[in-house]
Amino acid sequence: MASVRMRAKKQYRKLLKRVPEHDDVSHLNITPMMDMMTILLIFFLKDFSVSADNFTLSEDLTPPRSASKVEPKRAVQITVTRKAILVEAGDREEQVAAVKRGQVDSSVKKEGQSGYEITPLMAILQKHATRLKRIEQLTRGKQAFAGEVVVVADHATPFRLLSEILYTAGQAEFGRYRLMVLQGASPTAKN
């Protein structure tokens, strides 16, 4: 038994001598790797900033087309589909009122059917205004509250409903607005 163990140890030592010793990696240069990561980071940040306003097209939301070349700016986004009014809430959109036949129910308006102010929309926009004003205070004016909203509406949205939304936004201190359109001339436009 002892001789078997001795032969095994001898064999093990021979094998160890054949295996090359590992060299410490002292020549690894991480500068090119850091350069590559910096370039990727800049690329992703640039790509993110180009797509300031993202929205998903569906059968309930098809914005009108325009030949305008104006780039969208980041602002509070109000989306008007054929079925609902949505307002951005962080990384998602929150439904604030249902839309039926191009109108919101009179029970969600301040003055009933003839009124213009949509109460739940007003409440959420006031929260956004308060948050953005607080950011302006904390950044000492570097991120100024512009009072601007981006309205993404279906091409079939009635003017009355758009008027109610813009009126409500104005009452919540969002007096400036942009209407989002799809880039490219309308298929029905004549040249």
Sequence and secondary structure as in RCSB ss.txt:
>XXXX:A:sequence
MASVRMRAKKQYRKLLKRVPEHDDVSHLNITPMMDMMTILLIFFLKDFSVSADNFTLSEDLTPPRSASKVEPKRA
VQITVTRKAILVEAGDREEQVAAVKRGQVDSSVKKEGQSGYEITPLMAILQKHATRLKRIEQLTRGKQAFAGEVV
VVADHATPFRLLSEILYTAGQAEFGRYRLMVLQGASPTAKN
>XXXX:A:secstr
 HHHHHHHHHHHHHHHHHS           HHHHHHHHHHHHHHHHHHHH  S    BTTB   EE         
EEEEE SSEEEEEETTEEEEEEEEETTEE GGGBTTGGG   BHHHHHHHHHHHHHHHHHHHHTTTTT    EEE
EEE TT  HHHHHHHHHHHHHTT  EEEEE EEB  TT   
